[in-house]
Amino acid sequence: MSNPDMMDEPTEARVTEPAGAPSFYRVKLISSSETQIFKASLDKLVLGDKVIVDGKYGRDLGRILGSVYGVSPAKAADYPEIIREASEKDLSRWEENKIKEDEAIRVCREKVAARGLDMKLVAAHYLLDEPKILFFFTAEARVDFRELVKDLVSIFRIRIELRQIGVRDESRILGGMAVCGRTYCCHGLTDKLRSVSIKMVKEQNLSLNSMKISGPCGRLLCCLSYEYDFYHEIKKQVPSEGARISYSNSEYRVTEVNVLSRTVRMQSSEGRMITAGFENFKRREDQNNRWTLVDYESSDE
């Protein structure tokens, strides 16, 4: 259920929009916690306003997260629309649908078990402005659910749509408490599911213990990407681990770069250890462009 990359993201910089141009807002779809940019010709909307949007599954309820500026007029037509502000009737129907969704997912699980299908049902969702139920599920492989759909249509007498999603999407829909004690990033914080790699873990000198760096979904923690760019840029200012540096007639190898303490630890071939601050390193202005220590007073460990 990740958002399609239809276009480049517009900048968040505030600019003057042409008179009569539609306004653009980042909206969070409440049913799935996905966020997307929508356009609107309505009066000014503010943070927290509930709106009915023309989402990718149909018309649904969303919440305004803020305004977006700098959208190219040539790309404006590519963005989906905010249909209207949510009325009391819309919100009342939403609450009624939540009760009906609990029953729908119970019935669907019974039918999945009866058919012996290898799939895990995650959530059910009634759309607001059209007679349709969405069922979201995870599975290790493709599932032939055609007979299941027939079963559900015969019971609910409305349009049924089943959508296979990934485990990260499952966490985003269901929410929960992360290891940090706060709500899952994918559910309550992030705009979209960014890719996270082991490279980000290593760059931040974190443990490679999978239990410590994985979320409840079994994938790498979303928050590992938050400070990666910072660590990556800071480490460009000093020698990398494994680099060789000459000092006091000995050659030292960098064994640790600590961004938080802004120190670099090095070890000589004789086993001596020294620790220097980031400010003590400078590149030589020569052909090799190697690192050297400057203004450093030895304090062997």
Summary of the structure (lengths in Angstrom):
residues: 301
radius of gyration: 26.7
end to end distance: 53.5
largest distance: 84.6
contacts: 820
relative contact order: 0.08
helix: 27%
strand: 30%
